[in-house]
Amino acid sequence: MKVKAQKIRHVLVLLILWAIGFLAWEWWYSFPKVTLAKIAPEENLHGKIDSILYQAITDYRLPSLSLAVVLDGKVSYLNAIGYEDLQTKKLLTIDTPILVASVSKIFTALGVASVFQDKGITAQDYVRLLDSDARGDSTMLDSLTYHRLLTHQSGLRDKNFSEMIFSFSKSQSLQDWGADFLKNGNKFQTGSVTYSYADTNFDLLGYLLSRSENLPFDSIIQTSVLTPSGMVNSRFINSWPLEGNGLTGYQRTFLWKRLEPKRIRFRIFPSPSSGLLTTTKDMSLALIHLLRGEMGIYHKALDWLSAGETEAPLSFQKRQINGAEWIGHFGGQAGYSSLLFYSKEVEMGIFLFANVNDDENFRVEIANQVISAISQ
């Protein structure tokens, strides 16, 4: 009995030492919450929004926050506060290159729509009609339409946890990924065509777009979407991290009310589903063109995405805010969170970015506060 009791004590001591070591490690490699110098806000609308952002930094323990608001066709607010990196204390600005995760899907959809419209292809067309040689030995394209891919109703799924473990160290080019996926894609079919969100839908769209044009995906989006709208500091990245880019994503620590770096990893380069690197200023330009509708750069693409739709353009998410209908997309990956939404009803658009994961729904809360302040 004594030997057994000693073993139990030894195990308990080891567990306690491990816990102490973990907490000490977490403290050492993390950062305290950001405290910004208090400012005397202006009494105008700009000052009210400043106050909302500064308060959000404190309330939600954010490293930084950037915001663009477009109202009545013009940029009415554009600002960034906090740090892009807590170790160097380098400030986030409206020109800082930022990762917007799934907001990227909007621009992939716009690129697909722009190119396929010129080819006379509709969203209801079957994927197999574009390139019969693309299917390989897979039969999954037989009943797959662009509409289903754009609305996550294709029956395709992403890799599960165990599959990700075995491929953890591998990143593929989009071309290699697409070729492999078409050969083995049947095992990623769920058999259901109900809504099931999966990055695979947009990565496959990007691959098919690139194959149809015989050009790199990032080059197509640059030419058809980003450059025409003046987004000269935006692009789909082909590697990460980038030399000279100091942006760091964070997450909240397990116990301490602190922030620790959270590494992001891309399994595909360029990633049509989540690989857009942009700036807050460029996102304000995108909002202007989205709100212009028929008068904007994106009008033909939006027409293609909206054909036969009563809810929202294909690939766009829909929300009700302050009684108005808003469409856009959320972005969240590793230590980066963003949203881009606009409403034709109130002629307003909003883009928000923070370099921390959103486990408290702060994006929606901040956006609601900003929209309410403007609507008063």
C-alpha positions in Angstrom: 0.0 0.0 0.0 2.9 2.4 0.8 4.4 1.8 -2.6 1.1 2.5 -4.3 0.6 5.7 -2.2 4.1 6.9 -3.1 3.4 6.3 -6.8 0.2 8.4 -6.5 2.0 11.2 -4.7 4.8 11.2 -7.4 2.2 11.4 -10.1 0.4 14.2 -8.4 3.7 16.1 -7.9 4.5 15.7 -11.5 1.1 17.0 -12.6 1.4 20.0 -10.2 4.9 20.8 -11.6 3.6 20.4 -15.1 0.7 22.8 -14.4 3.0 25.3 -12.8 5.4 25.0 -15.7 2.6 25.5 -18.2 1.2 28.6 -16.5 4.7 30.0 -16.2 5.4 29.4 -19.9 2.1 30.9 -20.8 2.8 34.0 -18.8 6.4 34.3 -20.1 5.4 34.0 -23.8 2.3 36.2 -23.6 1.6 39.9 -23.4 -0.6 42.0 -21.1 -3.7 43.6 -22.5 -3.2 46.7 -24.5 -3.5 50.0 -22.7 -3.8 53.1 -25.0 -3.3 56.6 -24.0 -6.7 58.2 -23.3 -7.8 60.8 -25.7 -10.4 63.6 -25.4 -12.8 62.5 -28.1 -14.3 65.1 -30.4 -18.0 65.8 -30.1 -18.7 64.9 -33.7 -19.5 61.5 -35.2 -15.8 60.8 -35.9 -15.1 61.3 -32.2 -18.0 59.0 -31.2 -16.6 56.2 -33.3 -13.1 56.8 -31.9 -14.5 56.3 -28.4 -16.2 53.1 -29.5 -13.0 51.7 -30.8 -10.9 52.7 -27.8 -13.4 51.2 -25.4 -13.5 48.0 -27.5 -9.7 47.6 -27.2 -10.1 47.6 -23.4 -13.3 45.6 -23.1 -12.3 42.8 -25.5 -8.6 42.8 -24.9 -7.7 43.5 -28.5 -4.1 44.2 -29.7 -5.4 46.4 -32.5 -8.5 47.4 -34.4 -9.1 49.0 -37.8 -12.4 50.3 -39.2 -13.6 51.7 -42.5 -17.1 53.1 -42.9 -18.6 54.2 -46.2 -21.7 56.3 -46.2 -23.6 57.7 -49.1 -20.9 56.6 -51.5 -18.0 58.2 -49.6 -15.5 57.1 -47.0 -16.9 58.7 -43.8 -14.5 57.0 -41.3 -11.1 55.4 -41.8 -8.9 54.7 -38.8 -6.7 52.1 -37.1 -5.6 51.9 -33.4 -3.4 49.6 -31.4 -0.4 47.4 -32.5 0.2 45.1 -35.4 2.8 43.4 -33.2 2.9 43.5 -29.4 6.6 42.8 -29.1 7.8 45.5 -31.4 4.9 47.9 -30.5 4.6 48.8 -34.2 1.4 50.6 -34.7 -1.4 49.3 -37.0 -2.3 51.8 -39.7 -4.9 51.9 -42.4 -2.1 51.0 -44.9 -0.8 48.0 -42.9 -1.1 44.7 -44.9 -3.7 42.6 -43.1 -5.1 39.1 -43.6 -8.9 38.9 -43.9 -9.5 35.2 -44.0 -12.9 34.2 -45.5 -13.7 37.8 -46.6 -11.4 36.6 -49.4 -14.3 34.6 -50.7 -16.2 37.7 -51.9 -13.3 38.6 -54.2 -12.9 35.1 -55.5 -16.6 35.1 -56.3 -16.4 38.4 -58.0 -13.5 37.1 -60.1 -15.3 33.9 -61.0 -18.4 36.0 -62.0 -16.4 38.5 -64.1 -14.6 35.8 -66.1 -17.4 33.3 -66.6 -19.9 36.0 -67.6 -17.6 36.9 -70.5 -17.6 33.2 -71.5 -21.4 32.9 -71.5 -21.3 30.6 -68.5 -24.1 30.9 -65.8 -24.0 29.9 -62.2 -26.5 27.1 -63.0 -24.1 25.5 -65.5 -22.5 22.2 -64.6 -18.8 22.4 -63.7 -18.0 19.5 -66.1 -19.1 21.6 -69.1 -16.2 24.0 -68.6 -13.4 21.5 -68.9 -14.2 17.8 -69.5 -10.5 17.0 -69.1 -10.5 18.3 -65.6 -12.5 15.5 -64.0 -9.8 12.8 -64.2 -11.2 9.7 -62.6 -13.5 11.5 -60.3 -17.3 11.5 -60.8 -18.0 14.2 -58.3 -18.2 16.9 -61.0 -21.1 15.2 -62.8 -23.8 17.0 -60.8 -21.8 19.9 -59.5 -22.8 23.5 -60.5 -21.1 26.8 -59.8 -24.2 27.8 -57.8 -23.7 24.9 -55.4 -20.0 25.7 -54.9 -20.8 29.4 -54.3 -23.5 28.6 -51.8 -21.7 25.7 -50.0 -24.4 23.2 -51.2 -22.0 21.0 -53.1 -21.8 18.2 -50.7 -18.0 18.7 -50.5 -16.3 18.9 -47.1 -12.9 20.0 -45.8 -10.4 17.6 -44.3 -11.2 16.4 -40.8 -8.9 16.6 -37.8 -7.2 13.3 -38.4 -6.6 14.0 -42.1 -5.2 17.4 -41.2 -2.7 15.8 -38.8 -1.2 13.6 -41.4 -0.8 16.5 -43.9 0.1 19.1 -41.3 3.5 19.9 -42.6 2.5 20.1 -46.2 1.4 23.2 -48.1 0.6 22.8 -51.8 0.3 25.0 -54.8 -3.3 25.6 -55.9 -2.6 23.7 -59.1 -1.2 20.6 -57.3 -4.0 20.7 -54.8 -6.6 20.9 -57.5 -5.2 18.1 -59.5 -5.0 15.9 -56.4 -8.4 16.8 -55.3 -10.0 15.9 -58.6 -8.3 12.5 -58.4 -9.4 11.8 -54.8 -12.3 14.1 -54.4 -14.9 11.4 -54.1 -13.8 10.7 -50.5 -14.6 14.4 -49.6 -18.2 14.1 -50.7 -20.8 13.9 -47.9 -23.7 12.9 -50.2 -25.7 15.8 -49.0 -26.5 19.0 -50.9 -27.8 21.0 -47.9 -25.8 23.9 -46.7 -22.5 22.9 -45.2 -19.8 25.6 -45.0 -16.4 24.4 -46.4 -13.4 26.3 -47.8 -13.0 23.5 -50.3 -15.9 24.9 -52.4 -14.0 28.1 -53.0 -10.6 26.5 -53.4 -12.1 24.3 -56.1 -13.7 27.4 -57.8 -10.3 29.1 -57.8 -8.6 26.1 -59.3 -11.3 25.7 -62.0 -11.0 29.4 -62.8 -7.3 29.2 -63.1 -7.5 26.1 -65.3 -10.1 27.7 -67.6 -7.9 30.8 -68.2 -4.6 28.9 -68.2 -3.3 31.7 -65.9 -2.4 31.8 -62.2 -5.4 32.4 -59.9 -3.9 35.4 -58.2 -3.1 37.0 -61.5 -6.7 36.6 -62.7 -8.2 38.2 -59.5 -5.7 41.0 -59.7 -6.7 41.8 -63.3 -10.4 41.3 -63.1 -11.2 42.6 -59.6 -8.5 44.3 -57.5 -6.7 46.6 -60.0 -9.9 47.9 -61.6 -11.3 48.9 -58.2 -8.1 50.7 -57.2 -7.0 48.1 -54.6 -3.4 48.4 -55.5 -2.1 47.1 -52.2 -4.2 43.9 -52.2 -3.3 40.5 -53.5 -3.7 36.8 -52.9 -0.4 35.6 -51.3 1.8 32.8 -52.6 3.8 32.4 -49.3 3.6 33.1 -45.6 5.1 34.7 -43.6 6.2 37.5 -45.9 9.5 39.2 -45.5 9.1 42.6 -44.0 5.5 42.0 -42.8 5.3 42.4 -39.0 1.7 41.5 -38.6 1.1 39.0 -35.8 -2.2 37.3 -34.9 -3.1 36.6 -31.2 -5.4 34.6 -29.0 -6.3 35.0 -25.4 -4.4 32.8 -22.9 -5.9 29.9 -21.1 -5.8 31.4 -17.6 -4.2 34.8 -17.5 -6.0 37.7 -19.0 -3.2 38.1 -21.6 -2.5 37.7 -25.3 -0.3 35.1 -26.9 0.7 34.8 -30.6 -1.3 32.4 -32.7 0.3 31.2 -35.8 -1.6 31.0 -39.1 -1.0 28.3 -41.7 -2.2 28.0 -45.2 -2.6 24.6 -46.8 -2.8 26.1 -50.3 -1.0 28.9 -52.1 -2.6 31.0 -53.3 -5.8 30.2 -51.3 -9.0 31.3 -53.0 -10.9 30.8 -49.8 -8.8 32.7 -47.3 -5.6 34.1 -48.8 -6.3 37.8 -49.5 -3.7 40.2 -48.1 -5.1 43.7 -48.2 -5.3 47.0 -46.3 -8.1 48.8 -44.4 -7.9 51.6 -47.0 -8.3 49.1 -49.9 -11.3 47.6 -48.1 -13.0 51.0 -48.0 -12.6 51.2 -51.8 -14.2 47.8 -52.2 -17.2 48.9 -50.1 -17.6 52.0 -52.3 -17.8 49.9 -55.5 -20.1 47.3 -53.9 -22.5 50.1 -52.8 -22.5 51.7 -56.2 -24.3 48.7 -57.6 -25.0 49.3 -61.3 -22.6 52.3 -61.3 -19.7 50.4 -59.7 -16.8 48.4 -61.1 -18.4 45.2 -59.8 -21.9 45.7 -61.3 -21.6 43.0 -64.0 -20.1 40.4 -61.6 -22.8 41.2 -59.0 -25.5 40.8 -61.7 -24.1 37.3 -62.5 -24.0 36.4 -58.8 -27.5 37.7 -58.3 -29.3 36.1 -61.3 -32.4 34.4 -60.0 -31.5 35.1 -56.4 -34.0 36.6 -53.9 -31.8 36.6 -50.8 -28.3 37.9 -51.6 -25.7 37.5 -54.3 -24.1 34.1 -54.4 -21.3 33.7 -51.8 -22.5 36.7 -49.7 -23.8 36.2 -46.2 -26.9 38.0 -45.0 -27.7 39.7 -41.7 -30.4 42.0 -40.2 -28.8 45.0 -38.4 -30.9 47.8 -36.9 -33.9 46.7 -39.0 -32.0 46.8 -42.3 -30.7 44.0 -44.6 -26.9 43.8 -44.8 -24.8 41.5 -47.0 -21.2 40.6 -46.9 -18.9 38.1 -45.2 -17.1 37.3 -41.9 -13.5 36.4 -41.8 -11.8 34.4 -39.0 -8.7 32.3 -39.1 -6.1 31.6 -36.4 -5.4 35.0 -34.8 -7.2 37.2 -37.3 -10.8 38.4 -37.4 -12.6 40.6 -39.8 -16.0 41.4 -41.4 -17.2 43.3 -44.5 -20.9 44.1 -44.8 -22.9 46.7 -46.6 -26.5 47.7 -47.0 -28.2 49.3 -50.0 -31.2 50.2 -47.8 -29.2 52.6 -45.7 -26.4 53.2 -48.2 -23.7 52.2 -45.7 -20.8 49.8 -45.6 -18.5 48.7 -42.8 -15.2 46.8 -42.7 -13.6 45.8 -39.4 -10.3 44.0 -38.6 -8.6 42.9 -35.4 -5.5 40.7 -35.1 -7.0 38.4 -32.5 -9.4 35.5 -32.7 -13.0 36.4 -32.0 -14.3 34.1 -29.4 -16.5 36.8 -27.8 -18.4 37.9 -30.9 -16.8 41.3 -30.6 -16.9 42.0 -34.4 -20.7 42.1 -34.4 -21.0 44.0 -31.2 -18.6 46.7 -32.3 -20.2 46.9 -35.8 -23.6 47.3 -34.1 -22.4 50.1 -31.9 -20.8 51.9 -34.9 -23.9 51.5 -37.1 -26.2 52.7 -34.2 -24.0 55.8 -33.6 -24.2 56.7 -37.3 -27.9 56.1 -37.5 -28.8 58.3 -34.6 
